[in-house]
Amino acid sequence: MEATQRIIIAGGGTGGHIFPAIAIANAILKQQPQTEILFVGAKGKMEMEKIPQAGFKIEGLDIAGFNRSSLIKNIGLPFKLVKSFLQVRRIFKTFRPTAVIGVGGYSSYPVLRLAQAKGIASFIHESNSFAGKANIMLGKKAVKVFVASDGMEKFFPANKILVTGNPVRASISKSTVSREEGIQFFGLDPAKKTVLSVGGSLGAKSINEALIKDIDQFDEHDLQLIWQTGKPYAAKGKEAAVGKTNVWVNGFINQMENAYAAADLVISRSGAMAIAELCVMKKATVFVPFPFAAEDHQTVNAQNLVTKNAGLMIKDSEALSKLVPSIIALAKDENRQNELKSNISKLAITNADEIIATEILKSIEK
């Protein structure tokens, strides 16, 4: 009987890090059900809520990232970093991991750093086309670095890289929800074309403001809207939609499989995970890249799709005037929609989580 593996998965901060982590955890358990898995995240961040919802245990660290906008807020950083290392030491002592996986987000740094110092196998999943600084530092000593796209040798040692694509949560990749069921879930009309707007888990100011400004246009063009505002904009969004039966609005959508099933067209940021999901779900999409992402990687991601005729792009700074008119124009052009759907679906990878799980288990069993 082989020894039970005990694996820590560290990181989070956004859905783009959390959902792939859950997909990898589930894929490991599918291959080796006796594996023990513990998540480590940052206190106060969204993983502390989402990981237990997915049925896993999580330990929170007192850690914060470097605040670029306010240097005064960085005063406590060294203290927090030391404290988080002590917390990680305690977690290692009680859990005794045989391997750790970092998925990005600053809580992954102290966990992988300690694992590497102790000679415990460490793995990294980098979902973006531009690697994060912590991952670049940790990549040198990792056993393997799983990446979403080609050309990552500029960040990581070439012999450690494995191009796997991004894991898409099973609730979406294996969804059997029909369009009718999706529409019904949101209490909308199956006869109308439906636009889904998602600005990432924290919301997108430019997208939300454009929708508030032109909200009446949807009804005028016989369209309906499923609008995830992100928590910070939920109240404003709900206020804008008062009395409009063609608009469903909320801060967060827990069952995204229903939203994707209902959507004929999508407005989205162009983070790596959003794109991975939209490829799998074959959606005609207008992308509004978040312009302040590291190395402007969201624009790079979106441009890559535009070049392949697999998506449309509106600059964040032009969203207020151009976003709603462009989604209305696309809603009226069936040929263009079909073209975009066909091309984006060619880029879908549905088994990244399985490939990653297989590689990790193979490496630690050697």
C-alpha positions as CSV (number, residue, x, y, z in Angstrom):
1,M,0.0,0.0,0.0
2,E,1.6,3.3,-1.0
3,A,2.0,6.1,1.5
4,T,-0.8,8.7,1.6
5,Q,0.3,11.9,-0.1
6,R,-0.3,15.2,1.8
7,I,-0.5,18.1,-0.5
8,I,-0.7,21.8,0.4
9,I,-2.2,24.1,-2.3
10,A,-1.3,27.8,-1.7
11,G,-2.4,31.1,-3.2
12,G,-5.5,33.0,-4.1
13,G,-6.6,36.6,-4.0
14,T,-8.9,36.3,-7.1
15,G,-11.1,33.8,-8.8
16,G,-8.4,33.4,-11.5
17,H,-6.2,31.8,-8.9
18,I,-8.8,30.0,-6.7
19,F,-10.9,28.2,-9.3
20,P,-7.9,26.5,-11.1
21,A,-6.6,25.5,-7.6
22,I,-9.9,23.8,-6.8
23,A,-9.9,22.0,-10.3
24,I,-6.4,20.7,-9.6
25,A,-7.4,19.5,-6.1
26,N,-10.4,17.6,-7.4
27,A,-8.3,16.1,-10.3
28,I,-5.7,14.8,-7.7
29,L,-8.5,13.3,-5.6
30,K,-10.0,11.6,-8.6
31,Q,-6.7,9.9,-9.3
32,Q,-5.7,9.2,-5.7
33,P,-8.8,9.5,-3.4
34,Q,-6.8,8.9,-0.2
35,T,-4.6,12.1,-0.8
36,E,-5.0,14.7,2.0
37,I,-5.3,18.2,0.7
38,L,-5.0,21.4,2.7
39,F,-5.3,24.9,1.2
40,V,-3.4,27.9,2.5
41,G,-4.6,31.4,1.6
42,A,-4.5,35.0,2.9
43,K,-6.9,36.1,5.7
44,G,-9.6,38.4,4.5
45,K,-9.3,37.3,0.9
46,M,-11.9,35.6,-1.2
47,E,-10.3,32.1,-0.9
48,M,-11.3,32.0,2.8
49,E,-14.9,31.8,1.6
50,K,-14.7,30.0,-1.7
51,I,-12.4,27.1,-0.7
52,P,-14.6,25.8,2.2
53,Q,-17.7,26.2,-0.2
54,A,-15.9,23.7,-2.5
55,G,-15.5,21.3,0.4
56,F,-11.8,21.8,1.3
57,K,-10.0,22.9,4.5
58,I,-8.1,26.2,4.4
59,E,-5.7,27.9,6.8
60,G,-5.3,31.7,6.5
61,L,-2.1,33.6,6.8
62,D,-1.7,37.2,8.1
63,I,0.0,38.4,4.9
64,A,-0.4,41.4,2.6
65,G,1.1,42.2,-0.8
66,F,3.2,45.3,-1.5
67,N,0.9,48.3,-1.9
68,R,2.1,50.3,-4.9
69,S,-0.4,53.1,-4.4
70,S,0.3,53.9,-0.8
71,L,3.8,53.4,0.5
72,I,2.7,54.2,4.1
73,K,0.6,51.0,4.0
74,N,3.8,49.0,3.5
75,I,5.2,49.8,7.0
76,G,3.8,46.6,8.5
77,L,4.9,44.4,5.6
78,P,8.2,42.9,7.1
79,F,6.3,42.1,10.3
80,K,3.5,40.4,8.4
81,L,5.9,38.5,6.3
82,V,7.8,37.2,9.4
83,K,4.5,36.3,11.0
84,S,3.2,34.5,7.9
85,F,6.5,32.4,7.8
86,L,6.0,31.4,11.5
87,Q,2.3,30.5,10.6
88,V,3.5,28.4,7.7
89,R,6.1,26.6,9.9
90,R,3.3,25.7,12.3
91,I,1.1,24.4,9.4
92,F,4.0,22.3,8.1
93,K,4.7,20.8,11.5
94,T,1.1,19.6,12.0
95,F,0.2,18.7,8.4
96,R,3.7,17.4,7.3
97,P,3.2,18.0,3.5
98,T,4.8,15.7,0.9
99,A,4.4,18.3,-1.8
100,V,3.2,21.9,-2.2
101,I,1.6,23.6,-5.2
102,G,1.6,27.4,-5.7
103,V,-1.2,28.9,-7.8
104,G,-0.2,32.6,-7.6
105,G,-1.3,35.3,-5.2
106,Y,1.1,36.4,-2.4
107,S,0.1,33.7,0.1
108,S,1.8,31.2,-2.1
109,Y,5.3,32.8,-1.5
110,P,6.0,31.8,2.1
111,V,4.6,28.3,1.6
112,L,6.7,27.5,-1.4
113,R,9.7,29.2,0.0
114,L,9.6,27.1,3.2
115,A,9.0,23.9,1.2
116,Q,12.0,24.6,-1.0
117,A,14.2,25.3,2.1
118,K,13.1,22.0,3.6
119,G,13.5,20.0,0.3
120,I,9.8,19.3,-0.1
121,A,8.7,19.0,-3.7
122,S,7.2,22.2,-5.0
123,F,5.1,22.9,-8.1
124,I,3.9,26.1,-9.7
125,H,0.9,26.8,-11.9
126,E,1.2,30.1,-13.8
127,S,-2.1,31.0,-15.5
128,N,-1.0,34.2,-17.2
129,S,1.2,35.0,-20.2
130,F,3.3,37.2,-17.9
131,A,4.6,35.4,-14.8
132,G,4.2,37.0,-11.4
133,K,7.3,38.1,-9.6
134,A,6.9,35.6,-6.7
135,N,6.5,32.8,-9.2
136,I,9.6,33.8,-11.1
137,M,11.7,33.7,-7.9
138,L,10.2,30.3,-6.9
139,G,10.4,28.8,-10.3
140,K,14.2,28.1,-10.1
141,K,13.8,25.5,-7.4
142,A,10.4,24.1,-8.3
143,V,10.1,20.5,-9.6
144,K,7.8,21.6,-12.4
145,V,6.2,24.8,-13.6
146,F,2.8,24.4,-15.4
147,V,2.0,27.2,-17.8
148,A,-0.9,28.2,-19.9
149,S,0.9,29.3,-23.1
150,D,4.1,29.0,-25.1
151,G,7.1,31.4,-24.7
152,M,7.4,31.2,-20.9
153,E,11.2,30.4,-21.0
154,K,11.9,34.1,-20.4
155,F,10.4,33.6,-16.9
156,F,11.3,30.0,-15.9
157,P,14.0,27.4,-16.6
158,A,13.0,25.7,-19.9
159,N,13.5,22.1,-18.6
160,K,10.9,22.7,-15.8
161,I,8.1,24.1,-18.0
162,L,5.1,22.0,-19.1
163,V,2.5,23.7,-21.2
164,T,-0.8,22.5,-19.9
165,G,-3.3,25.3,-20.5
166,N,-5.5,26.6,-17.6
167,P,-7.7,24.3,-15.6
168,V,-11.4,25.1,-15.9
169,R,-13.6,24.2,-13.0
170,A,-15.5,21.0,-13.6
171,S,-18.9,22.7,-12.9
172,I,-18.3,24.6,-16.1
173,S,-16.3,22.3,-18.3
174,K,-18.6,19.4,-17.6
175,S,-21.8,21.4,-17.4
176,T,-25.0,20.0,-19.0
177,V,-27.2,23.0,-18.3
178,S,-29.3,23.9,-21.3
179,R,-29.9,27.5,-22.5
180,E,-33.5,27.3,-21.3
181,E,-32.5,26.1,-17.8
182,G,-29.9,28.9,-17.6
183,I,-32.4,31.6,-18.7
184,Q,-35.0,30.2,-16.2
185,F,-32.5,30.3,-13.4
186,F,-32.2,34.1,-13.9
187,G,-36.0,34.5,-14.4
188,L,-35.5,35.9,-17.9
189,D,-37.3,35.4,-21.3
190,P,-36.0,32.5,-23.5
191,A,-37.2,34.3,-26.6
192,K,-34.8,37.2,-26.1
193,K,-31.1,37.4,-27.0
194,T,-29.1,37.5,-23.7
195,V,-25.9,39.3,-22.9
196,L,-23.8,38.2,-19.9
197,S,-21.5,40.8,-18.4
198,V,-18.7,39.7,-16.0
199,G,-16.0,42.0,-14.8
200,G,-14.0,39.5,-12.7
201,S,-14.7,38.6,-9.1
202,L,-13.9,42.1,-7.9
203,G,-15.9,44.0,-10.5
204,A,-14.9,46.2,-13.4
205,K,-15.5,49.9,-13.0
206,S,-15.4,50.8,-16.8
207,I,-17.8,48.0,-17.7
208,N,-20.2,48.8,-14.9
209,E,-20.2,52.5,-15.8
210,A,-20.8,51.8,-19.5
211,L,-23.8,49.5,-18.6
212,I,-25.3,52.1,-16.2
213,K,-25.0,54.8,-18.8
214,D,-26.6,52.8,-21.6
215,I,-28.9,50.4,-19.6
216,D,-32.0,51.5,-21.5
217,Q,-30.4,50.5,-24.8
218,F,-30.9,46.8,-24.0
219,D,-34.7,47.1,-23.8
220,E,-34.8,49.3,-26.9
221,H,-33.0,46.6,-28.9
222,D,-34.9,43.7,-27.3
223,L,-31.9,42.4,-25.4
224,Q,-31.7,41.2,-21.9
225,L,-28.7,41.4,-19.5
226,I,-27.2,39.1,-16.8
227,W,-24.9,41.5,-15.0
228,Q,-22.3,40.4,-12.4
229,T,-21.2,43.8,-11.0
230,G,-18.6,42.5,-8.5
231,K,-19.2,43.3,-4.8
232,P,-18.1,47.0,-4.8
233,Y,-20.6,47.9,-7.5
234,A,-23.6,45.8,-6.5
235,A,-25.7,48.6,-5.0
236,K,-25.2,50.9,-8.0
237,G,-26.0,48.2,-10.4
238,K,-29.2,47.2,-8.6
239,E,-30.2,50.9,-8.5
240,A,-29.7,51.2,-12.3
241,A,-31.8,48.1,-12.9
242,V,-34.9,49.0,-10.8
243,G,-38.1,48.2,-12.6
244,K,-36.3,46.6,-15.6
245,T,-37.5,43.1,-16.1
246,N,-34.9,42.4,-18.8
247,V,-32.0,42.9,-16.4
248,W,-30.8,40.5,-13.7
249,V,-28.1,42.1,-11.5
250,N,-26.0,40.9,-8.6
251,G,-22.5,41.3,-7.1
252,F,-21.5,37.7,-7.7
253,I,-22.8,34.7,-9.6
254,N,-22.2,31.5,-7.7
255,Q,-23.4,29.2,-10.4
256,M,-21.5,30.4,-13.5
257,E,-22.5,27.3,-15.4
258,N,-26.1,28.8,-15.5
259,A,-24.8,32.2,-16.7
260,Y,-22.7,30.7,-19.5
261,A,-25.6,28.4,-20.6
262,A,-28.0,31.4,-20.7
263,A,-25.6,33.8,-22.5
264,D,-25.7,34.3,-26.3
265,L,-23.0,37.0,-26.0
266,V,-20.5,37.9,-23.3
267,I,-18.8,41.1,-22.1
268,S,-15.7,40.2,-20.1
269,R,-12.3,41.2,-18.7
270,S,-9.5,39.2,-20.4
271,G,-7.8,37.5,-17.5
272,A,-6.4,34.1,-18.2
273,M,-9.1,32.1,-16.4
274,A,-12.0,34.1,-17.9
275,I,-10.6,33.3,-21.4
276,A,-10.0,29.6,-20.6
277,E,-13.7,29.3,-19.6
278,L,-15.0,31.3,-22.6
279,C,-13.0,29.0,-24.9
280,V,-14.5,25.9,-23.4
281,M,-18.0,27.4,-23.4
282,K,-17.7,28.7,-27.0
283,K,-18.9,32.2,-26.4
284,A,-18.9,35.3,-28.8
285,T,-17.2,37.8,-26.5
286,V,-16.4,41.5,-26.4
287,F,-13.3,41.8,-24.2
288,V,-12.4,44.9,-22.1
289,P,-8.9,44.3,-20.8
290,F,-8.0,45.6,-17.3
291,P,-5.4,48.1,-18.2
292,F,-3.5,48.0,-14.9
293,A,-2.7,44.3,-14.9
294,A,1.0,43.5,-14.6
295,E,2.8,44.1,-17.9
296,D,-0.6,44.9,-19.3
297,H,-1.1,41.2,-19.8
298,Q,-4.8,41.4,-20.2
299,T,-4.4,43.4,-23.4
300,V,-1.9,40.9,-24.6
301,N,-4.4,38.1,-23.9
302,A,-7.3,39.8,-25.7
303,Q,-5.1,40.9,-28.7
304,N,-4.1,37.3,-29.1
305,L,-7.8,36.3,-29.5
306,V,-8.6,39.3,-31.8
307,T,-5.7,38.2,-34.1
308,K,-7.2,34.8,-34.4
309,N,-10.7,36.3,-35.0
310,A,-11.8,34.7,-31.8
311,G,-13.0,37.8,-29.9
312,L,-13.6,41.5,-30.1
313,M,-11.7,44.1,-28.0
314,I,-12.7,47.5,-26.6
315,K,-10.1,49.5,-24.7
316,D,-11.0,50.2,-21.1
317,S,-10.7,54.0,-21.7
318,E,-13.2,53.7,-24.6
319,A,-15.7,51.4,-22.9
320,L,-18.0,54.3,-21.8
321,S,-18.8,55.3,-25.4
322,K,-18.2,52.1,-27.3
323,L,-19.0,49.1,-25.2
324,V,-22.8,48.9,-25.4
325,P,-23.0,50.0,-29.1
326,S,-20.5,47.2,-30.0
327,I,-22.4,44.5,-28.1
328,I,-25.7,45.6,-29.7
329,A,-24.1,45.5,-33.2
330,L,-22.7,42.0,-32.5
331,A,-26.1,40.9,-31.2
332,K,-27.6,41.8,-34.6
333,D,-24.9,40.0,-36.7
334,E,-25.4,36.2,-36.5
335,N,-22.6,35.5,-39.0
336,R,-20.1,37.4,-36.9
337,Q,-21.3,35.6,-33.7
338,N,-20.9,32.2,-35.3
339,E,-17.4,33.1,-36.6
340,L,-16.3,34.2,-33.2
341,K,-17.8,31.1,-31.4
342,S,-16.2,28.7,-33.9
343,N,-12.7,30.3,-33.6
344,I,-12.7,30.7,-29.8
345,S,-13.8,27.0,-29.3
346,K,-10.8,25.8,-31.3
347,L,-8.6,27.2,-28.4
348,A,-10.3,25.2,-25.7
349,I,-8.4,22.9,-23.4
350,T,-10.6,20.7,-21.2
351,N,-8.2,18.4,-19.4
352,A,-5.5,20.7,-18.0
353,D,-6.4,19.8,-14.4
354,E,-5.9,16.0,-15.2
355,I,-2.5,16.6,-16.9
356,I,-1.3,18.7,-13.9
357,A,-2.6,16.2,-11.3
358,T,-0.9,13.2,-13.2
359,E,2.5,15.0,-13.4
360,I,2.4,16.0,-9.7
361,L,1.6,12.5,-8.5
362,K,4.1,11.0,-10.8
363,S,6.9,13.3,-9.6
364,I,6.3,12.8,-5.9
365,E,6.0,9.0,-6.1
366,K,9.4,8.6,-7.7
